[in-house]
Amino acid sequence: MDSITQAVLGASIQGALLGRWQGRKALLYGAMLATVPDLDVVIEYGDAVANMTYHRGFSHSLFVLSGFALLLTWLARRFRPHPGYSANRLMLTLWLVLITHPLLDAFTSYGTQLFWPLMPTPTAWSSLFIIDPLYTVPLIVAVAVSLFTGLREQTWRVPAAALALSTLYIGFSLAGKFMAEQRVERELARQGIQAEQLFTTPTPFNTLLWRVIVLDGEDYHEALVGWFDTAPPQLQRLPRGTELRKQLTDSPMHERLDWFTGGVLRYDQVDERLIVTDLRLGMTGFHPFRFDFAHLQDGQWRVHEYIDRLPFERGEVEHLVLLLKRIWQPDLQIPLLAWAGELQKPLLTETRSH
């Protein structure tokens, strides 16, 4: 999730558990501690694929963060003991502030390595968009109220109530994901399509309209499914470019990207370059993670030693407005095929020389 959300989540947790003793400082301490896992973004891992796939790694590990919480508890009790609360209460607070960061990240589509150094496919429950106002706003309001009241006496209940409300919203998001997948699976069965894999994610800034990706051999399908839909989902068939995938068999960076994304990738030849797109993030045709993996030379594909990430095209405001209208107007036609065509447009900028 975005940094503001992580900060107000940490502030709310510490405010609810330690605010009656620490006052407003609890909000500051919680906000600062909750952002610690994302400090790994300052590390340069080598190239664009490495930077993407090593982010949310060791610093988001439940094992590492649990040990860190234990260390912080010992240091606090050793050098700044407080008679008002026990070491167990302090430990629980610090642990919750830290581990809720990667757990919340795991509800997005990016992929979070909760069990590092073990190497299962990164967790991506993908029921929340990376920025979701309906999740964040109650926490922001609670922090603002707590800053005003000072968290004395019974006012610690305000962040506690906001945490309960935001948690219920996560439950609603999971229900929406289940709803979308069930409707698409019924349509797949009706059409006799044997899906290799389903990946479901909310459209930007909401959990009312869902984007479902269905991997199907050399192609994939995309569908939009909303809570207010009455008709079956419309599956749009798109080329996946699996023939180009074969050119990357010996690329360790492609192998890592394939592992990190669970294989939800698309391959395109654009301007004699082989572009690999992570389909999970963003919206159809406009994806933040696209990589320049290889180029044609003398009729042969040459895989780059250093993998570049292409500039991110977010799409126009009109695209987002159209998606938001689609929530309330199920019959509204969204030109997913035309949007996906953006992935085959000529590159606007030159990537680095290889």
C-alpha positions as a LaTeX table, in Angstrom:
\begin{tabular}{lrrr}
\hline
Residue & $x$ (\AA) & $y$ (\AA) & $z$ (\AA) \\
\hline
Met1 & 0.00 & 0.00 & 0.00 \\
Asp2 & 1.02 & 3.64 & $-0.23$ \\
Ser3 & 3.22 & 5.17 & 2.47 \\
Ile4 & 0.46 & 7.39 & 3.91 \\
Thr5 & $-1.76$ & 4.38 & 4.52 \\
Gln6 & 1.04 & 2.44 & 6.16 \\
Ala7 & 1.89 & 5.39 & 8.40 \\
Val8 & $-1.66$ & 6.01 & 9.62 \\
Leu9 & $-2.17$ & 2.27 & 10.14 \\
Gly10 & 0.89 & 2.10 & 12.39 \\
Ala11 & $-0.13$ & 5.29 & 14.18 \\
Ser12 & $-3.62$ & 3.92 & 14.82 \\
Ile13 & $-2.32$ & 0.64 & 16.23 \\
Gln14 & 0.13 & 2.28 & 18.61 \\
Gly15 & $-2.39$ & 4.95 & 19.53 \\
Ala16 & $-5.00$ & 2.32 & 20.41 \\
Leu17 & $-2.64$ & 0.17 & 22.49 \\
Leu18 & $-0.26$ & 2.68 & 24.08 \\
Gly19 & $-1.93$ & 6.06 & 23.55 \\
Arg20 & $-3.30$ & 6.34 & 27.07 \\
Trp21 & 0.32 & 6.39 & 28.35 \\
Gln22 & 2.29 & 7.88 & 25.47 \\
Gly23 & $-0.29$ & 10.42 & 24.31 \\
Arg24 & 0.30 & 12.01 & 20.92 \\
Lys25 & 3.81 & 10.55 & 20.82 \\
Ala26 & 2.23 & 7.13 & 20.26 \\
Leu27 & 0.95 & 8.35 & 16.89 \\
Leu28 & 4.39 & 9.60 & 15.86 \\
Tyr29 & 6.19 & 6.47 & 17.04 \\
Gly30 & 3.70 & 4.18 & 15.32 \\
Ala31 & 3.80 & 6.09 & 12.04 \\
Met32 & 7.60 & 6.09 & 11.94 \\
Leu33 & 7.95 & 2.42 & 12.84 \\
Ala34 & 5.32 & 1.36 & 10.31 \\
Thr35 & 7.35 & 2.84 & 7.43 \\
Val36 & 10.58 & 1.02 & 8.35 \\
Pro37 & 9.93 & $-2.06$ & 6.13 \\
Asp38 & 9.84 & 0.13 & 3.01 \\
Leu39 & 13.35 & 1.49 & 3.59 \\
Asp40 & 14.61 & $-1.31$ & 1.35 \\
Val41 & 13.67 & 0.86 & $-1.64$ \\
Val42 & 16.98 & 2.70 & $-1.22$ \\
Ile43 & 18.90 & $-0.50$ & $-2.03$ \\
Glu44 & 20.10 & $-0.91$ & $-5.61$ \\
Tyr45 & 19.88 & $-4.61$ & $-6.46$ \\
Gly46 & 21.32 & $-4.48$ & $-9.98$ \\
Asp47 & 18.69 & $-3.87$ & $-12.63$ \\
Ala48 & 14.98 & $-3.10$ & $-12.95$ \\
Val49 & 13.80 & $-6.70$ & $-12.54$ \\
Ala50 & 16.01 & $-7.22$ & $-9.50$ \\
Asn51 & 14.80 & $-3.97$ & $-7.92$ \\
Met52 & 11.20 & $-5.03$ & $-8.39$ \\
Thr53 & 11.52 & $-8.63$ & $-7.25$ \\
Tyr54 & 13.81 & $-8.07$ & $-4.26$ \\
His55 & 11.62 & $-5.25$ & $-2.91$ \\
Arg56 & 9.22 & $-6.49$ & $-0.23$ \\
Gly57 & 11.74 & $-9.22$ & 0.53 \\
Phe58 & 13.77 & $-9.49$ & 3.73 \\
Ser59 & 12.39 & $-6.23$ & 5.14 \\
His60 & 8.83 & $-7.58$ & 4.81 \\
Ser61 & 9.55 & $-11.01$ & 6.27 \\
Leu62 & 7.35 & $-11.97$ & 9.20 \\
Phe63 & 10.35 & $-13.77$ & 10.68 \\
Val64 & 12.67 & $-10.76$ & 10.40 \\
Leu65 & 10.11 & $-8.26$ & 11.68 \\
Ser66 & 9.16 & $-10.45$ & 14.63 \\
Gly67 & 12.82 & $-10.58$ & 15.64 \\
Phe68 & 13.11 & $-6.84$ & 15.16 \\
Ala69 & 10.09 & $-6.24$ & 17.40 \\
Leu70 & 11.68 & $-8.38$ & 20.09 \\
Leu71 & 14.93 & $-6.41$ & 19.82 \\
Leu72 & 13.13 & $-3.05$ & 20.03 \\
Thr73 & 11.18 & $-4.22$ & 23.06 \\
Trp74 & 14.37 & $-5.23$ & 24.85 \\
Leu75 & 16.05 & $-1.90$ & 24.01 \\
Ala76 & 13.03 & 0.13 & 25.14 \\
Arg77 & 12.70 & $-1.74$ & 28.44 \\
Arg78 & 16.44 & $-1.53$ & 28.99 \\
Phe79 & 16.93 & 2.18 & 28.34 \\
Arg80 & 13.45 & 3.82 & 28.42 \\
Pro81 & 11.23 & 1.71 & 30.72 \\
His82 & 7.70 & 2.91 & 31.39 \\
Pro83 & 5.91 & 1.82 & 34.58 \\
Gly84 & 2.47 & 2.18 & 33.03 \\
Tyr85 & 2.54 & $-0.83$ & 30.70 \\
Ser86 & 4.20 & $-4.23$ & 30.64 \\
Ala87 & 6.89 & $-5.58$ & 28.36 \\
Asn88 & 4.30 & $-7.94$ & 26.87 \\
Arg89 & 2.02 & $-5.04$ & 25.93 \\
Leu90 & 4.93 & $-3.15$ & 24.41 \\
Met91 & 6.06 & $-6.23$ & 22.49 \\
Leu92 & 2.56 & $-6.84$ & 21.14 \\
Thr93 & 2.24 & $-3.21$ & 20.03 \\
Leu94 & 5.58 & $-3.07$ & 18.22 \\
Trp95 & 5.01 & $-6.45$ & 16.64 \\
Leu96 & 1.57 & $-5.48$ & 15.33 \\
Val97 & 2.83 & $-2.14$ & 13.97 \\
Leu98 & 5.59 & $-3.93$ & 12.07 \\
Ile99 & 3.87 & $-7.04$ & 10.74 \\
Thr100 & 0.66 & $-5.29$ & 9.67 \\
His101 & 2.78 & $-3.44$ & 7.10 \\
Pro102 & 3.67 & $-6.54$ & 5.01 \\
Leu103 & 0.30 & $-8.15$ & 5.72 \\
Leu104 & $-1.48$ & $-5.12$ & 4.28 \\
Asp105 & 0.92 & $-5.12$ & 1.33 \\
Ala106 & 0.00 & $-8.76$ & 0.73 \\
Phe107 & $-3.60$ & $-7.71$ & 0.06 \\
Thr108 & $-2.37$ & $-5.84$ & $-3.04$ \\
Ser109 & $-1.32$ & $-7.37$ & $-6.36$ \\
Tyr110 & 2.41 & $-6.62$ & $-6.15$ \\
Gly111 & 3.68 & $-9.66$ & $-4.24$ \\
Thr112 & 5.13 & $-9.71$ & $-0.72$ \\
Gln113 & 7.70 & $-12.24$ & 0.50 \\
Leu114 & 6.12 & $-12.83$ & 3.89 \\
Phe115 & 8.16 & $-15.96$ & 4.56 \\
Trp116 & 11.62 & $-14.83$ & 3.44 \\
Pro117 & 14.22 & $-16.46$ & 3.43 \\
Leu118 & 11.95 & $-19.30$ & 2.31 \\
Met119 & 11.10 & $-18.97$ & $-1.36$ \\
Pro120 & 7.42 & $-19.63$ & $-2.04$ \\
Thr121 & 5.80 & $-17.47$ & $-4.69$ \\
Pro122 & 5.31 & $-14.02$ & $-3.09$ \\
Thr123 & 1.93 & $-13.55$ & $-1.46$ \\
Ala124 & $-0.54$ & $-11.43$ & $-3.45$ \\
Trp125 & $-4.10$ & $-11.81$ & $-2.21$ \\
Ser126 & $-4.91$ & $-8.89$ & $-4.54$ \\
Ser127 & $-8.14$ & $-7.70$ & $-2.96$ \\
Leu128 & $-7.05$ & $-4.06$ & $-2.51$ \\
Phe129 & $-5.73$ & $-1.55$ & $-5.01$ \\
Ile130 & $-2.41$ & $-0.03$ & $-3.95$ \\
Ile131 & $-4.29$ & 3.20 & $-3.08$ \\
Asp132 & $-7.78$ & 2.75 & $-1.69$ \\
Pro133 & $-9.39$ & 5.81 & $-0.06$ \\
Leu134 & $-12.15$ & 3.78 & 1.60 \\
Tyr135 & $-9.55$ & 1.86 & 3.56 \\
Thr136 & $-7.32$ & 4.81 & 4.38 \\
Val137 & $-9.75$ & 7.64 & 5.17 \\
Pro138 & $-11.11$ & 6.18 & 8.46 \\
Leu139 & $-7.53$ & 5.81 & 9.72 \\
Ile140 & $-6.63$ & 9.36 & 8.69 \\
Val141 & $-9.72$ & 10.71 & 10.49 \\
Ala142 & $-8.86$ & 8.68 & 13.61 \\
Val143 & $-5.28$ & 9.99 & 13.66 \\
Ala144 & $-6.48$ & 13.58 & 13.18 \\
Val145 & $-9.00$ & 13.25 & 16.02 \\
Ser146 & $-6.37$ & 11.63 & 18.24 \\
Leu147 & $-3.91$ & 14.44 & 17.56 \\
Phe148 & $-6.56$ & 16.89 & 18.69 \\
Thr149 & $-7.69$ & 15.00 & 21.81 \\
Gly150 & $-4.25$ & 13.78 & 22.86 \\
Leu151 & $-5.40$ & 10.15 & 23.35 \\
Arg152 & $-6.14$ & 10.61 & 27.02 \\
Glu153 & $-8.71$ & 8.68 & 29.03 \\
Gln154 & $-11.16$ & 6.93 & 26.66 \\
Thr155 & $-10.17$ & 8.66 & 23.40 \\
Trp156 & $-7.89$ & 5.73 & 22.51 \\
Arg157 & $-11.12$ & 4.06 & 21.41 \\
Val158 & $-11.19$ & 6.29 & 18.30 \\
Pro159 & $-8.22$ & 4.65 & 16.53 \\
Ala160 & $-9.44$ & 1.25 & 17.76 \\
Ala161 & $-12.80$ & 1.85 & 16.08 \\
Ala162 & $-11.09$ & 2.99 & 12.86 \\
Leu163 & $-8.98$ & $-0.17$ & 12.83 \\
Ala164 & $-12.10$ & $-2.29$ & 13.21 \\
Leu165 & $-13.80$ & $-0.45$ & 10.35 \\
Ser166 & $-10.80$ & $-0.78$ & 8.03 \\
Thr167 & $-10.51$ & $-4.48$ & 8.85 \\
Leu168 & $-14.17$ & $-4.99$ & 7.97 \\
Tyr169 & $-13.48$ & $-3.24$ & 4.67 \\
Ile170 & $-10.73$ & $-5.78$ & 3.91 \\
Gly171 & $-13.32$ & $-8.48$ & 4.52 \\
Phe172 & $-15.64$ & $-6.77$ & 2.03 \\
Ser173 & $-12.80$ & $-6.66$ & $-0.52$ \\
Leu174 & $-12.25$ & $-10.42$ & $-0.18$ \\
Ala175 & $-15.98$ & $-10.97$ & $-0.72$ \\
Gly176 & $-15.78$ & $-8.88$ & $-3.90$ \\
Lys177 & $-12.84$ & $-10.91$ & $-5.19$ \\
Phe178 & $-14.70$ & $-14.15$ & $-4.52$ \\
Met179 & $-17.81$ & $-12.80$ & $-6.27$ \\
Ala180 & $-15.84$ & $-11.81$ & $-9.40$ \\
Glu181 & $-14.02$ & $-15.13$ & $-9.63$ \\
Gln182 & $-17.21$ & $-17.16$ & $-9.21$ \\
Arg183 & $-18.95$ & $-15.28$ & $-12.01$ \\
Val184 & $-15.99$ & $-15.65$ & $-14.39$ \\
Glu185 & $-15.58$ & $-19.35$ & $-13.58$ \\
Arg186 & $-19.24$ & $-19.95$ & $-14.43$ \\
Glu187 & $-18.77$ & $-18.18$ & $-17.77$ \\
Leu188 & $-15.62$ & $-20.16$ & $-18.50$ \\
Ala189 & $-17.50$ & $-23.38$ & $-17.84$ \\
Arg190 & $-20.33$ & $-22.26$ & $-20.12$ \\
Gln191 & $-17.88$ & $-21.55$ & $-22.96$ \\
Gly192 & $-15.84$ & $-24.70$ & $-22.32$ \\
Ile193 & $-12.61$ & $-22.81$ & $-21.59$ \\
Gln194 & $-10.06$ & $-24.65$ & $-19.46$ \\
Ala195 & $-8.24$ & $-21.87$ & $-17.64$ \\
Glu196 & $-4.62$ & $-22.39$ & $-16.66$ \\
Gln197 & $-4.84$ & $-19.69$ & $-14.04$ \\
Leu198 & $-7.10$ & $-16.90$ & $-12.79$ \\
Phe199 & $-5.80$ & $-13.64$ & $-11.40$ \\
Thr200 & $-8.33$ & $-11.19$ & $-9.96$ \\
Thr201 & $-7.61$ & $-7.65$ & $-8.85$ \\
Pro202 & $-9.68$ & $-4.53$ & $-8.16$ \\
Thr203 & $-9.75$ & $-1.68$ & $-10.65$ \\
Pro204 & $-8.12$ & 1.58 & $-9.44$ \\
Phe205 & $-9.25$ & 3.11 & $-6.13$ \\
Asn206 & $-12.24$ & 0.86 & $-5.43$ \\
Thr207 & $-13.43$ & $-2.67$ & $-4.65$ \\
Leu208 & $-16.71$ & $-2.48$ & $-6.55$ \\
Leu209 & $-15.37$ & $-3.26$ & $-10.04$ \\
Trp210 & $-12.93$ & $-6.13$ & $-10.58$ \\
Arg211 & $-10.52$ & $-7.03$ & $-13.37$ \\
Val212 & $-10.13$ & $-10.75$ & $-13.98$ \\
Ile213 & $-7.26$ & $-12.19$ & $-16.04$ \\
Val214 & $-7.61$ & $-15.74$ & $-17.37$ \\
Leu215 & $-4.49$ & $-17.44$ & $-18.74$ \\
Asp216 & $-5.42$ & $-19.75$ & $-21.60$ \\
Gly217 & $-2.48$ & $-21.22$ & $-23.53$ \\
Glu218 & $-1.18$ & $-18.80$ & $-26.15$ \\
Asp219 & $-3.85$ & $-16.25$ & $-25.22$ \\
Tyr220 & $-5.37$ & $-14.71$ & $-22.16$ \\
His221 & $-8.79$ & $-13.25$ & $-21.47$ \\
Glu222 & $-9.74$ & $-10.14$ & $-19.55$ \\
Ala223 & $-13.11$ & $-9.38$ & $-18.03$ \\
Leu224 & $-14.61$ & $-6.67$ & $-15.86$ \\
Val225 & $-17.00$ & $-7.80$ & $-13.13$ \\
Gly226 & $-18.93$ & $-5.46$ & $-10.84$ \\
Trp227 & $-21.17$ & $-5.91$ & $-7.83$ \\
Phe228 & $-24.10$ & $-4.44$ & $-9.75$ \\
Asp229 & $-23.71$ & $-6.55$ & $-12.90$ \\
Thr230 & $-26.68$ & $-8.61$ & $-14.00$ \\
Ala231 & $-25.33$ & $-10.10$ & $-17.23$ \\
Pro232 & $-22.53$ & $-12.72$ & $-17.44$ \\
Pro233 & $-18.97$ & $-11.33$ & $-17.77$ \\
Gln234 & $-17.71$ & $-10.56$ & $-21.26$ \\
Leu235 & $-14.37$ & $-12.27$ & $-21.87$ \\
Gln236 & $-12.03$ & $-10.37$ & $-24.17$ \\
Arg237 & $-9.42$ & $-12.63$ & $-25.81$ \\
Leu238 & $-5.91$ & $-11.14$ & $-26.12$ \\
Pro239 & $-2.58$ & $-12.49$ & $-27.42$ \\
Arg240 & $-0.14$ & $-13.55$ & $-24.73$ \\
Gly241 & 2.95 & $-13.86$ & $-26.95$ \\
Thr242 & 4.08 & $-17.20$ & $-25.56$ \\
Glu243 & 6.23 & $-17.89$ & $-28.65$ \\
Leu244 & 8.44 & $-14.95$ & $-27.66$ \\
Arg245 & 8.71 & $-16.37$ & $-24.15$ \\
Lys246 & 10.82 & $-19.22$ & $-25.55$ \\
Gln247 & 13.56 & $-16.71$ & $-26.42$ \\
Leu248 & 14.10 & $-16.06$ & $-22.70$ \\
Thr249 & 14.62 & $-19.65$ & $-21.59$ \\
Asp250 & 18.21 & $-19.00$ & $-20.51$ \\
Ser251 & 17.55 & $-15.65$ & $-18.80$ \\
Pro252 & 17.83 & $-15.86$ & $-14.99$ \\
Met253 & 16.11 & $-12.49$ & $-14.66$ \\
His254 & 13.13 & $-13.73$ & $-16.66$ \\
Glu255 & 13.02 & $-16.84$ & $-14.52$ \\
Arg256 & 12.94 & $-14.67$ & $-11.40$ \\
Leu257 & 10.24 & $-12.37$ & $-12.85$ \\
Asp258 & 8.17 & $-15.40$ & $-13.83$ \\
Trp259 & 8.48 & $-16.75$ & $-10.27$ \\
Phe260 & 7.66 & $-13.39$ & $-8.69$ \\
Thr261 & 4.54 & $-12.78$ & $-10.78$ \\
Gly262 & 3.27 & $-16.34$ & $-10.83$ \\
Gly263 & 3.58 & $-16.29$ & $-14.62$ \\
Val264 & 0.95 & $-13.58$ & $-15.22$ \\
Leu265 & 3.05 & $-12.06$ & $-17.99$ \\
Arg266 & 2.60 & $-10.91$ & $-21.58$ \\
Tyr267 & 5.26 & $-10.81$ & $-24.32$ \\
Asp268 & 5.35 & $-8.33$ & $-27.22$ \\
Gln269 & 7.76 & $-7.51$ & $-30.02$ \\
Val270 & 7.94 & $-3.71$ & $-30.19$ \\
Asp271 & 10.50 & $-1.90$ & $-32.37$ \\
Glu272 & 12.63 & $-5.06$ & $-32.66$ \\
Arg273 & 12.66 & $-5.37$ & $-28.87$ \\
Leu274 & 11.14 & $-8.06$ & $-26.70$ \\
Ile275 & 8.99 & $-6.41$ & $-24.04$ \\
Val276 & 7.67 & $-8.36$ & $-21.04$ \\
Thr277 & 4.67 & $-6.90$ & $-19.20$ \\
Asp278 & 3.47 & $-7.74$ & $-15.69$ \\
Leu279 & $-0.29$ & $-7.86$ & $-16.29$ \\
Arg280 & $-1.27$ & $-7.93$ & $-12.62$ \\
Leu281 & $-0.77$ & $-4.25$ & $-11.81$ \\
Gly282 & $-2.39$ & $-1.10$ & $-13.19$ \\
Met283 & $-5.29$ & $-1.34$ & $-15.64$ \\
Thr284 & $-5.66$ & $-2.95$ & $-19.04$ \\
Gly285 & $-3.05$ & $-1.55$ & $-21.44$ \\
Phe286 & $-1.43$ & 0.64 & $-18.80$ \\
His287 & 0.86 & $-1.33$ & $-16.53$ \\
Pro288 & 3.63 & 0.09 & $-14.33$ \\
Phe289 & 6.07 & $-2.80$ & $-14.79$ \\
Arg290 & 7.18 & $-3.41$ & $-18.39$ \\
Phe291 & 10.69 & $-4.61$ & $-19.11$ \\
Asp292 & 12.97 & $-4.46$ & $-22.16$ \\
Phe293 & 14.46 & $-7.97$ & $-22.15$ \\
Ala294 & 16.02 & $-8.48$ & $-25.57$ \\
His295 & 16.59 & $-7.02$ & $-29.03$ \\
Leu296 & 16.87 & $-8.44$ & $-32.54$ \\
Gln297 & 20.37 & $-8.58$ & $-33.96$ \\
Asp298 & 21.11 & $-10.32$ & $-37.27$ \\
Gly299 & 17.79 & $-12.10$ & $-37.03$ \\
Gln300 & 18.49 & $-13.48$ & $-33.56$ \\
Trp301 & 17.18 & $-12.39$ & $-30.19$ \\
Arg302 & 19.92 & $-11.13$ & $-27.88$ \\
Val303 & 18.97 & $-11.04$ & $-24.21$ \\
His304 & 20.23 & $-7.97$ & $-22.39$ \\
Glu305 & 22.60 & $-8.35$ & $-19.48$ \\
Tyr306 & 20.95 & $-5.37$ & $-17.78$ \\
Ile307 & 17.15 & $-5.28$ & $-17.90$ \\
Asp308 & 15.53 & $-1.85$ & $-18.21$ \\
Arg309 & 12.05 & $-0.87$ & $-17.07$ \\
Leu310 & 10.06 & 1.14 & $-19.60$ \\
Pro311 & 8.58 & 4.51 & $-18.63$ \\
Phe312 & 5.20 & 4.07 & $-16.96$ \\
Glu313 & 2.23 & 5.35 & $-18.93$ \\
Arg314 & $-0.70$ & 5.79 & $-16.54$ \\
Gly315 & $-3.34$ & 6.35 & $-19.18$ \\
Glu316 & $-5.66$ & 9.30 & $-19.45$ \\
Val317 & $-8.10$ & 10.58 & $-16.85$ \\
Glu318 & $-10.83$ & 9.55 & $-19.28$ \\
His319 & $-9.85$ & 5.91 & $-18.85$ \\
Leu320 & $-10.29$ & 6.11 & $-15.09$ \\
Val321 & $-13.56$ & 8.02 & $-15.38$ \\
Leu322 & $-14.90$ & 5.39 & $-17.76$ \\
Leu323 & $-14.03$ & 2.60 & $-15.30$ \\
Leu324 & $-15.72$ & 4.45 & $-12.45$ \\
Lys325 & $-18.85$ & 4.91 & $-14.57$ \\
Arg326 & $-18.79$ & 1.21 & $-15.37$ \\
Ile327 & $-19.35$ & 0.44 & $-11.66$ \\
Trp328 & $-22.83$ & 1.96 & $-11.78$ \\
Gln329 & $-23.60$ & 1.30 & $-15.45$ \\
Pro330 & $-23.08$ & $-2.44$ & $-16.08$ \\
Asp331 & $-24.09$ & $-2.08$ & $-19.74$ \\
Leu332 & $-21.37$ & 0.48 & $-20.44$ \\
Gln333 & $-18.89$ & $-0.94$ & $-22.99$ \\
Ile334 & $-15.23$ & $-0.60$ & $-22.01$ \\
Pro335 & $-12.85$ & $-0.89$ & $-25.00$ \\
Leu336 & $-10.42$ & $-3.33$ & $-23.36$ \\
Leu337 & $-9.09$ & $-4.54$ & $-26.71$ \\
Ala338 & $-8.22$ & $-1.00$ & $-27.78$ \\
Trp339 & $-6.62$ & $-0.25$ & $-24.42$ \\
Ala340 & $-4.54$ & $-3.43$ & $-24.60$ \\
Gly341 & $-3.34$ & $-2.28$ & $-28.03$ \\
Glu342 & $-1.30$ & 0.38 & $-26.22$ \\
Leu343 & 1.16 & $-2.39$ & $-25.32$ \\
Gln344 & 2.19 & $-2.70$ & $-28.97$ \\
Lys345 & 2.73 & 1.00 & $-29.65$ \\
Pro346 & 6.23 & 2.07 & $-30.72$ \\
Leu347 & 8.48 & 2.97 & $-27.81$ \\
Leu348 & 8.54 & 6.70 & $-27.09$ \\
Thr349 & 12.01 & 6.78 & $-25.52$ \\
Glu350 & 15.23 & 4.92 & $-26.02$ \\
Thr351 & 16.29 & 2.50 & $-23.31$ \\
Arg352 & 19.91 & 2.38 & $-22.24$ \\
Ser353 & 22.52 & 1.06 & $-24.62$ \\
His354 & 23.30 & $-2.63$ & $-24.21$ \\
\hline
\end{tabular}
